[in-house]
């Protein structure tokens, strides 16, 4: 029998997070089937799960397929109406799940939604990876209601409305299973970082909506797999952002945006140089060489997708607004500046 909702935690060497947060997930998620999918962990996550959580369905494979490939592998084995892709470093709250389920039930054009996400270590602040819904500017820089670049806002009830957004966070992503499979799931070539933005953009290009429902709230540790200052994270972010834009931008915007982004990435390289972050400079160069070396693959992917002008894109340069005009908070961006 198909489950209504399956909460799926993809784990890679997250034994300590599972021991800490899985009991809270089980306590507060009675409406769903909770599943842990181990993505080739090299710690003793699997043996710990078998001994301490024998009641939880455990999927296990020997190789780390990354966030994208790991979830594709896991969700292919799960029959449910809704999937919740939930990070292992998340503390859910009492009653977190029902507002999301009811929201998805209310409109079949909603492909995915997310809760409001606050920082586990400072529960008065929005959390970097999602805050109260994700957006993107015309040059492909992602940001959130409650977080622009590295500026995190305090949650003072300013973003409590359930709104359409551009992307919903992979830290806690409720997705309609039929749409997930219709769109081919996450793009495994992303491995990790921005694959959820790519999925949401493809969903919007296909006529679906992405939403945030702040009536649901969770707390996210963040940075559990890669530290914030990791050159590997820099590599994935720069590489995947180019892939994201190349796959999904309408043809009349593609070349112009990519050219501007080349220049912006050069400026980012200069910034890293001044900071002495040589590993990050190498990461940017590697990201660009990957992109050029895989253009044929990307062209093939692009040719299979529909690209169109979609909603919730900020029609100015966020870099200029943030660094030159001092607009640090989402509330300083005017609604009419979004498509």
C-alpha positions as CSV (number, residue, x, y, z in Angstrom):
1,X,0.0,0.0,0.0
2,X,1.3,3.4,-1.0
3,X,2.2,5.7,1.9
4,X,0.9,9.2,2.0
5,X,4.2,10.7,3.1
6,X,7.7,9.3,3.4
7,X,10.3,11.3,5.3
8,X,13.7,10.1,3.8
9,X,16.9,11.0,5.5
10,X,20.0,10.6,3.3
11,X,22.9,9.8,5.5
12,X,26.7,10.0,4.8
13,X,28.9,9.5,7.9
14,X,26.2,11.3,10.0
15,X,26.0,8.8,12.9
16,X,26.1,11.5,15.5
17,X,23.4,13.6,13.8
18,X,21.2,10.5,13.5
19,X,21.6,9.6,17.2
20,X,20.8,13.2,18.1
21,X,18.0,14.1,15.7
22,X,16.3,10.9,14.5
23,X,14.5,10.3,17.8
24,X,12.9,13.8,17.4
25,X,11.9,13.1,13.8
26,X,10.3,9.8,14.9
27,X,8.5,11.5,17.8
28,X,7.1,14.4,15.7
29,X,6.4,12.6,12.4
30,X,3.6,10.2,13.2
31,X,1.9,11.1,9.9
32,X,4.7,9.7,7.8
33,X,6.9,6.7,7.3
34,X,10.5,7.5,8.3
35,X,13.3,6.0,6.2
36,X,17.0,6.3,6.5
37,X,19.0,5.8,3.3
38,X,22.7,5.3,3.9
39,X,24.8,6.7,1.1
40,X,27.9,4.6,1.4
41,X,28.9,5.8,4.9
42,X,32.4,4.8,6.1
43,X,31.7,5.3,9.8
44,X,29.5,2.9,11.7
45,X,26.2,4.6,10.8
46,X,24.7,1.3,9.5
47,X,25.6,-0.8,12.5
48,X,24.4,1.9,14.8
49,X,21.0,2.2,13.0
50,X,20.5,-1.6,13.2
51,X,21.3,-1.7,16.9
52,X,19.6,1.5,18.1
53,X,16.8,2.1,15.6
54,X,15.8,-1.4,14.4
55,X,12.2,-0.2,13.8
56,X,13.3,2.3,11.1
57,X,13.6,1.1,7.5
58,X,17.2,1.3,6.5
59,X,18.3,1.4,2.9
60,X,22.0,0.9,2.3
61,X,24.5,1.0,-0.5
62,X,28.3,0.9,-0.7
63,X,29.1,4.0,-2.7
64,X,28.5,7.7,-2.0
65,X,26.5,9.0,-4.9
66,X,26.2,12.5,-3.5
67,X,23.0,14.3,-2.5
68,X,21.5,14.1,-5.9
69,X,22.4,10.6,-6.9
70,X,21.8,9.3,-3.4
71,X,18.3,10.5,-3.3
72,X,17.5,9.3,-6.8
73,X,18.7,5.8,-5.8
74,X,16.6,5.9,-2.5
75,X,13.4,7.4,-3.9
76,X,13.3,4.9,-6.7
77,X,12.6,2.3,-4.0
78,X,9.9,4.2,-2.1
79,X,6.2,4.3,-3.0
80,X,4.6,7.4,-1.5
81,X,2.5,10.4,-2.6
82,X,4.9,12.9,-1.1
83,X,8.6,12.6,-0.3
84,X,10.3,14.7,2.3
85,X,14.0,15.0,1.6
86,X,15.3,15.7,5.1
87,X,18.9,16.4,6.1
88,X,20.2,14.4,9.0
89,X,21.3,17.6,10.9
90,X,17.7,18.9,11.3
91,X,15.6,19.2,14.4
92,X,12.0,19.1,13.5
93,X,9.3,20.6,15.7
94,X,6.0,19.3,17.0
95,X,3.4,19.6,14.3
96,X,5.9,20.4,11.5
97,X,4.6,18.0,9.0
98,X,0.8,18.6,8.7
99,X,1.0,22.2,7.4
100,X,3.2,21.0,4.5
101,X,0.9,18.0,3.7
102,X,-2.2,20.2,3.8
103,X,-0.5,22.7,1.6
104,X,0.4,20.2,-1.0
105,X,-3.1,18.7,-0.8
106,X,-4.6,22.1,-1.6
107,X,-3.1,22.5,-5.0
108,X,-1.8,19.8,-7.4
109,X,0.2,22.4,-9.3
110,X,2.5,22.7,-6.2
111,X,5.5,20.5,-7.1
112,X,7.4,21.2,-3.9
113,X,7.4,23.2,-0.7
114,X,9.6,23.9,2.3
115,X,9.1,25.0,5.9
116,X,10.6,28.0,7.6
117,X,14.2,27.1,8.5
118,X,15.9,28.7,11.5
119,X,19.5,28.1,12.8
120,X,19.9,25.3,15.3
121,X,22.7,27.1,17.1
122,X,20.8,30.4,17.2
123,X,17.1,29.8,17.0
124,X,16.2,33.4,16.6
125,X,18.1,33.6,13.3
126,X,17.1,32.3,9.9
127,X,19.4,29.5,8.6
128,X,21.5,30.0,5.5
129,X,20.2,27.0,3.5
130,X,16.6,28.0,2.8
131,X,15.5,30.5,5.5
132,X,11.9,31.4,4.5
133,X,12.0,30.4,0.8
134,X,14.6,30.7,-1.9
135,X,14.9,33.1,-4.8
136,X,17.4,33.9,-7.6
137,X,18.5,37.0,-9.3
138,X,18.8,37.6,-13.1
139,X,22.5,36.5,-13.0
140,X,21.8,33.3,-11.2
141,X,22.8,34.2,-7.6
142,X,20.6,32.4,-5.1
143,X,19.3,34.1,-1.9
144,X,16.4,33.7,0.5
145,X,13.7,35.5,2.4
146,X,15.8,36.0,5.5
147,X,19.3,35.5,4.0
148,X,21.2,37.4,1.3
149,X,24.7,36.2,0.7
150,X,26.2,35.8,4.2
151,X,23.8,38.2,5.9
152,X,21.3,36.3,8.1
153,X,18.2,38.1,9.5
154,X,16.6,37.6,12.8
155,X,13.2,36.0,12.6
156,X,10.8,38.6,13.9
157,X,7.7,37.3,12.1
158,X,8.5,39.3,9.0
159,X,8.3,36.4,6.6
160,X,5.3,34.4,7.9
161,X,3.2,34.4,4.7
162,X,2.9,31.2,2.6
163,X,4.4,32.4,-0.7
164,X,5.4,31.2,-4.1
165,X,9.2,31.1,-4.3
166,X,11.8,30.2,-6.9
167,X,13.4,27.3,-5.1
168,X,12.9,25.3,-1.9
169,X,15.8,24.0,0.2
170,X,17.1,20.5,-0.1
171,X,17.6,20.5,3.7
172,X,13.9,19.9,4.0
173,X,12.1,19.5,0.7
174,X,8.6,18.1,0.5
175,X,8.1,17.1,-3.2
176,X,5.2,15.5,-5.0
177,X,6.5,12.1,-6.0
178,X,4.8,12.0,-9.3
179,X,6.5,15.3,-10.4
180,X,9.8,14.1,-9.0
181,X,9.8,11.1,-11.2
182,X,8.2,12.9,-14.2
183,X,11.2,15.3,-14.2
184,X,13.7,12.6,-13.8
185,X,14.5,13.4,-10.1
186,X,17.6,15.4,-9.2
187,X,20.4,15.8,-11.7
188,X,23.1,13.4,-10.4
189,X,25.9,15.3,-12.2
190,X,25.5,18.1,-9.6
191,X,26.5,15.6,-6.9
192,X,25.8,18.2,-4.2
193,X,24.9,21.9,-4.0
194,X,22.2,23.6,-6.1
195,X,20.7,20.4,-7.4
196,X,17.4,21.4,-5.6
197,X,17.5,24.8,-7.3
198,X,17.9,23.0,-10.7
199,X,15.0,20.7,-9.8
200,X,12.8,23.6,-8.8
201,X,13.7,25.5,-12.0
202,X,12.8,22.5,-14.1
203,X,9.5,22.2,-12.3
204,X,8.7,25.8,-12.8
205,X,9.7,25.5,-16.5
206,X,7.1,22.7,-16.6
207,X,4.4,24.8,-15.2
208,X,4.5,23.8,-11.6
209,X,4.8,26.1,-8.5
210,X,7.4,26.0,-5.7
211,X,6.2,27.3,-2.3
212,X,7.2,28.0,1.3
213,X,4.9,27.3,4.2
214,X,6.2,29.1,7.3
215,X,3.4,27.5,9.5
216,X,5.9,24.6,9.5
217,X,9.2,25.3,11.2
218,X,12.5,23.3,11.7
219,X,16.0,24.0,13.0
220,X,19.0,23.2,10.8
221,X,22.6,22.8,11.9
222,X,24.1,23.4,8.4
223,X,27.5,22.7,7.1
224,X,27.4,19.1,8.3
225,X,29.1,17.6,5.2
226,X,31.4,20.3,3.9
227,X,32.7,23.2,5.9
228,X,31.7,26.7,4.7
229,X,35.2,27.6,3.7
230,X,36.0,24.4,1.8
231,X,37.6,24.8,-1.7
232,X,35.5,21.7,-2.6
233,X,32.4,23.6,-1.7
234,X,33.6,26.6,-3.8
235,X,34.2,24.2,-6.7
236,X,30.8,22.7,-6.6
237,X,29.0,26.0,-6.1
238,X,30.7,27.7,-9.1
239,X,30.5,24.6,-11.3
240,X,26.9,23.8,-10.5
241,X,25.8,27.4,-10.9
242,X,27.1,27.5,-14.5
243,X,25.4,24.1,-15.1
244,X,22.1,25.4,-13.6
245,X,22.1,28.5,-15.8
246,X,23.1,26.7,-19.0
247,X,20.4,24.1,-18.6
248,X,17.5,26.3,-17.7
249,X,17.9,29.9,-19.0
250,X,15.7,30.9,-22.0
251,X,17.8,31.2,-25.2
252,X,17.4,35.0,-25.4
253,X,19.1,35.4,-22.0
254,X,21.7,32.6,-22.0
255,X,24.8,34.1,-23.7
256,X,24.5,37.5,-22.1
257,X,24.1,36.0,-18.6
258,X,27.0,33.6,-19.0
259,X,29.3,36.3,-20.3
260,X,28.5,38.6,-17.3
261,X,29.0,35.6,-15.0
262,X,32.4,34.9,-16.5
263,X,33.4,38.5,-15.6
264,X,31.8,38.2,-12.1
265,X,33.7,34.9,-11.5
266,X,36.9,36.7,-12.4
267,X,36.1,39.4,-9.8
268,X,35.4,36.6,-7.2
269,X,38.9,35.2,-8.1
270,X,40.5,38.6,-7.4
271,X,38.7,38.7,-4.0
272,X,40.0,35.3,-3.1
273,X,43.5,36.3,-4.2
274,X,43.4,39.4,-1.9
275,X,42.2,37.1,0.9
276,X,45.0,34.6,0.3
277,X,42.5,31.9,-0.5
278,X,44.5,30.2,-3.2
279,X,42.6,26.9,-2.9
280,X,39.4,28.7,-3.8
281,X,41.0,30.3,-6.9
282,X,42.0,26.9,-8.1
283,X,38.5,25.7,-7.4
284,X,37.0,28.4,-9.6
285,X,39.4,27.5,-12.5
286,X,38.6,23.8,-12.1
287,X,34.9,24.6,-12.1
288,X,35.2,26.5,-15.4
289,X,37.2,23.7,-17.1
290,X,34.6,21.2,-16.0
291,X,31.9,23.3,-17.5
292,X,33.7,23.7,-20.9
293,X,34.7,20.0,-21.0
294,X,31.1,18.9,-20.5
295,X,29.3,21.3,-22.9
296,X,28.1,18.5,-25.1
297,X,26.5,16.7,-22.2
298,X,24.9,19.9,-21.1
299,X,23.7,20.8,-24.6
300,X,22.0,17.4,-24.7
301,X,20.3,18.0,-21.3
302,X,19.2,21.5,-22.3
303,X,17.7,20.2,-25.6
304,X,15.4,17.9,-23.6
305,X,14.1,20.7,-21.4
306,X,11.6,23.4,-21.9
307,X,13.0,26.9,-21.1
308,X,10.7,29.8,-20.4
309,X,10.4,33.0,-18.5
310,X,9.3,32.0,-15.0
311,X,8.2,33.8,-11.8
312,X,10.1,34.8,-8.7
313,X,13.4,35.9,-10.4
314,X,14.8,39.2,-9.1
315,X,15.3,41.3,-12.1
316,X,18.3,43.3,-10.8
317,X,21.9,42.3,-10.0
318,X,21.9,41.2,-6.4
319,X,25.7,41.7,-6.2
320,X,25.2,45.4,-7.1
321,X,22.2,45.9,-4.8
322,X,24.0,44.2,-1.8
323,X,27.6,45.5,-2.1
324,X,27.1,48.9,-3.8
325,X,23.7,49.9,-2.4
326,X,23.8,48.2,1.0
327,X,20.6,46.2,0.6
328,X,21.3,43.4,3.1
329,X,17.7,42.3,3.8
330,X,15.1,40.7,1.6
331,X,12.5,43.3,2.8
332,X,14.6,46.0,1.1
333,X,14.0,44.5,-2.3
334,X,10.9,45.8,-3.9
335,X,8.2,43.4,-5.0
336,X,7.9,45.0,-8.4
337,X,11.6,44.1,-9.0
338,X,10.7,40.4,-9.2
339,X,9.3,38.9,-12.4
